[in-house]
Amino acid sequence: MGIVGIFLFSLILHFWGLERFNALVFDEIYYAKYAHDYLTHTPFFDAHPPLGKYLIALGMWLSERLDLFPETAMNGLTGSMRPPWSYRWLNALVGSFLPLIVAGIAYELSQRRRFALLAGLFTAVDGLLLVESRYGLINIYLVGFGLLGHWFFLRSLRRSRQWLWLGLAGLSLGAAIAVKWNGLGLLLGLYLIWGIARLLHRRRSPLPPDLMMPLRQIARISGQSLLLYLGLLPIAVYGLVWIPHLQINGVSFWTVHQQIFNYHAHMGNGPAIHPYCSAWYTWPWMIRPMSYFYETTHALTDPLPPLHPPLPAGTGQVVYDVQAMGNPFLWWLSAIALLMGLMIAIEAVLGGLGLSGWVLPPASSQPGVTLYLVVNYAANFLPWSGVSRCTFIYLYLLAVVFGFLAIANLVDQWLDSPEPWLRRLSWGVAGVILLAFGFWLPIYLGLPLSPDEFRLRMWFPSWI
């Protein structure tokens, strides 16, 4: 019942007040319009692959054909009159399922139910995932397909018909890359963990099999299967996804990829390019989150955009802010958990160094699980160190989910510790994460705040 409760909680958070702000919020000005262009077969250029916009267009098409939201406010900002629900509801639905997928990954990694519940709960109380899910943006599809691919991959390790689960993993990971190119990090992580697992298997690691799960199972996957299901199949999916886009725009596959590459290669960096540019190494500590929407009114009863012009600075008594930032304590504690996990991973690979004994009891730490999380986090985070263009905090989403799994893993292990202080610490960590989510929830949902209440939540100047 615990996982059902987490899902219902997630569902309510994602859909409650989804029509708030009858406008285009942040990159909805691009993606919702591009989705409309697909429906009207209007040529356009976008700097990302097309699958995310296809799905927003699908949500629009279904809402129109099935008349899903007849009583809600409408606007013509996408190119046709439609309610905001039409370009947001499918995102919200996908986002609602993310805690279940992350819980599934945790369970397949460890066969521990409490770890799965904690991982699902922590995912449900992250602010950035919630914000990205409630608007017509594309990052949530990247995360959804990517994590689903990892879940399918892990399912293949202990199930019959391994080929079927690996095939589903390849389809999902190909779809993730067809949303954004940084989905490649999800494949990179699997290649790396497979390579490490094979090396440890050949070394005949002295660790008992239950401590090295799932690495022993991963090592049994043949190189041919990896190439077919996690190499050729994602490439095929990626290529097929482009067909409708190329037909509408009348360009070749190679031409559009050259255009996209040139766009990203020639984008500059710094505040002159965008005020919310942030360096990759600042993301774990959430130095520079983003504001997706900010408006003020004189009173709660005043209309919101697009029905009134912006007020002069300093005159508003009610603040509506949608802040693209994570749950601060969840992110900070996840970063610390990953550093601890790195020590456990080093211990697992090199052995005999005594680095992790103070973190977890060796008999219960399951270093194979920790190694999987650390490697996949690194594969989705460290490649950004080589990118010179302006980058944004939402690019950290793929990596930070492995951080949520890492802190959930630690809390679960500490709950079974013979040390009373570690058990108390685990409850404290979970409690502060939940309290932090409640405190910052108004700026995730865009709820009305007084100027003082808004400033109370902006702990650092760089958050504004």
QUISULLIN-V743014 format. One record per residue. SS is DSSP state (H for helix, E for strand, L for the rest). PSI is psi as a letter, one per 20 degrees, with the letter a starting at -180 (999 if undefined). Layout:
((SS:PSI) (SS:PSI))
This chain:
((L:h) (H:g) (H:h) (H:g) (H:g) (H:g) (H:g) (H:g) (H:g) (H:g) (H:g) (H:g) (H:h) (H:h) (H:i) (L:p) (L:k) (L:h) (L:i) (L:p) (L:n) (L:m) (L:a) (L:o) (L:p) (L:c) (L:j) (H:h) (H:h) (H:g) (H:h) (H:h) (H:g) (H:h) (H:g) (H:h) (H:h) (H:g) (H:h) (H:j) (L:l) (L:p) (L:q) (L:r) (L:p) (L:q) (L:j) (L:q) (L:r) (L:i) (H:g) (H:g) (H:h) (H:g) (H:h) (H:g) (H:h) (H:g) (H:g) (H:g) (H:g) (H:g) (H:h) (H:g) (H:h) (L:i) (L:l) (L:h) (L:m) (L:h) (L:j) (L:q) (L:q) (E:r) (E:r) (L:k) (L:h) (L:i) (L:i) (L:q) (L:p) (E:q) (E:q) (H:h) (H:h) (H:h) (H:j) (L:h) (H:h) (H:h) (H:g) (H:h) (H:g) (H:g) (H:h) (H:h) (H:i) (H:g) (H:h) (H:g) (H:g) (H:g) (H:h) (H:g) (H:g) (H:g) (H:g) (H:h) (H:h) (H:i) (L:k) (L:o) (H:g) (H:h) (H:g) (H:g) (H:g) (H:g) (H:g) (H:g) (H:g) (H:h) (H:h) (H:h) (L:k) (L:p) (H:g) (H:g) (H:h) (H:g) (H:g) (H:h) (H:h) (L:j) (L:r) (L:m) (L:r) (L:i) (H:h) (H:h) (H:h) (H:g) (H:g) (H:g) (H:g) (H:g) (H:h) (H:h) (H:g) (H:h) (H:g) (H:g) (H:g) (H:h) (H:h) (L:i) (L:h) (L:j) (L:q) (L:r) (L:l) (H:h) (H:h) (H:g) (H:h) (H:h) (H:g) (H:h) (H:g) (H:g) (H:g) (H:g) (H:h) (H:h) (H:h) (H:g) (H:h) (L:i) (L:g) (L:q) (H:h) (H:i) (H:i) (H:h) (H:h) (H:h) (H:g) (H:g) (H:h) (H:h) (H:g) (H:g) (H:h) (H:g) (H:g) (H:g) (H:g) (H:g) (H:g) (H:h) (H:g) (H:h) (H:i) (L:m) (L:p) (L:i) (L:q) (L:q) (H:h) (H:h) (H:h) (H:j) (L:q) (L:j) (H:h) (H:h) (H:h) (H:h) (H:h) (L:i) (L:p) (L:q) (H:h) (H:g) (H:g) (H:g) (H:g) (H:g) (H:h) (H:j) (H:f) (H:g) (H:g) (H:h) (H:g) (H:g) (H:g) (H:g) (H:g) (H:h) (H:h) (L:i) (H:g) (H:g) (H:g) (H:h) (H:h) (H:h) (H:i) (L:k) (L:r) (L:r) (H:g) (H:h) (H:g) (H:h) (H:h) (H:h) (H:g) (H:g) (H:g) (H:h) (H:g) (H:h) (H:h) (L:j) (L:p) (L:a) (L:r) (L:r) (L:h) (L:h) (L:g) (L:p) (L:i) (L:j) (L:p) (L:p) (L:q) (H:h) (H:i) (H:i) (H:g) (H:h) (H:j) (L:l) (L:h) (L:m) (L:a) (E:q) (E:o) (E:h) (E:p) (E:p) (E:q) (E:q) (E:r) (L:h) (L:r) (L:h) (L:i) (L:q) (L:q) (L:r) (L:q) (L:k) (L:i) (L:q) (L:q) (L:q) (L:q) (L:q) (L:p) (L:i) (L:i) (L:q) (L:i) (E:p) (E:p) (E:o) (E:p) (E:o) (E:p) (E:n) (L:q) (L:r) (L:o) (H:g) (H:h) (H:g) (H:g) (H:g) (H:h) (H:g) (H:g) (H:g) (H:h) (H:h) (H:g) (H:g) (H:h) (H:g) (H:g) (H:h) (H:g) (H:g) (H:g) (H:h) (H:g) (H:h) (L:q) (L:j) (L:i) (L:k) (L:h) (L:i) (L:h) (L:i) (L:g) (L:q) (L:p) (L:h) (L:i) (L:j) (L:i) (L:m) (H:h) (H:h) (H:g) (H:g) (H:g) (H:g) (H:g) (H:g) (H:g) (H:h) (H:g) (H:h) (H:h) (H:i) (H:g) (H:h) (H:h) (H:i) (H:h) (H:j) (L:p) (L:i) (L:r) (L:p) (L:r) (L:q) (H:h) (H:i) (H:i) (H:i) (H:g) (H:g) (H:g) (H:h) (H:h) (H:h) (H:h) (H:g) (H:h) (H:g) (H:h) (H:h) (H:g) (H:g) (H:g) (H:g) (H:h) (H:h) (H:h) (L:j) (L:q) (L:i) (L:o) (H:h) (H:h) (H:h) (H:g) (H:h) (H:h) (H:g) (H:h) (H:g) (H:g) (H:g) (H:g) (H:h) (H:g) (H:g) (H:h) (H:g) (H:g) (H:h) (H:g) (H:i) (H:h) (H:h) (H:i) (H:h) (H:i) (L:k) (L:q) (E:p) (E:q) (L:q) (H:h) (H:g) (H:h) (H:g) (H:h) (H:h) (H:i) (L:n) (L:h) (L:q) (H:h) (H:i) (H:i) (L:999))
